[in-house]
């Protein structure tokens, strides 16, 4: 399940940020893919794609730093396996 979930997160991130490919450990901020507006768009996309709700406390930038960190954020919130 983890590989499927990571793959789906990767798909969501790439389509939302309009990038073709990204490594799961690549820093989205240092790479220039995420900024203040893009992170909000990404949160909305993650909520929609995974049927989850991200609370304001979720806005810790480190939780969105990479596909791996987003996986750690999203995984416990998913009620139905991906």
N, C-alpha and C positions, 0 to 999 in steps of 0.2 A: 504494500500500500504506500509506503513512503516514497518509492520511486515514481509511482503514478501521481501522487500528490505533488511531488517536486516538479514533475513534468508539467502538470496542469498550472502550477504557480508560475513556472517559467513561461508558459504560453500566455498567461494573463499579463505578466509583467511586460513581455515583449510586445504584445498587441497594444497594451495601454500606452507604453512609452515609445511605440513605433520604432522598435529596433528589431533586427533580424535574429540575433543570437547573443546570448550572454552566458558566462560561466556561473555556476551556482555559488561560487565564493567571491565573485567580482563585486567590488564596492560600487554601488549604484550612484552614490554621491560623488566620489572621487572621479568616476568615469564621466560625470556630467549628465547622467540620465535623469536624476531626480533633483528637483528643486521644490520650493514651497507649493507651487500650483500642481506640479506633477504628482506629489505625494498624496494630495487630496484626490486627484483623479484615480490614482492607484488604489487608495482605500475604498473608493466607491466601486471600482471594478472587482476588487477582492470580495467585498460584501455581496455583490451581485452574483459572481461566479461560484462562490462557495456557500451562499445562503447563510451568512454569518453577520453579526453586528460587531463592529469595532468601536470600542468606547473611546472617549476623549483621552483617557490615560494611555491609549495605544499610540498616541502621537510622539512617543519616544523615538527619535530618529534612528537609533541603533537597531530598532526592531524592523526597520525597512532598509537596512544597509546592504543586504544581499538576498539572493533567493533562499539561502540557508536560514538566515535570520527571519525572513518572512514565513518560511516553513514552520519554524519554532513558534511563531506567533499564531498562525492559522490552525495548525494541527489540533490543538486542544479545543478549539471553538467549533470544529466540524462535528455535527451530530450524525450525519449519514456518511459512511465511508465513500471516498472519491474513487 
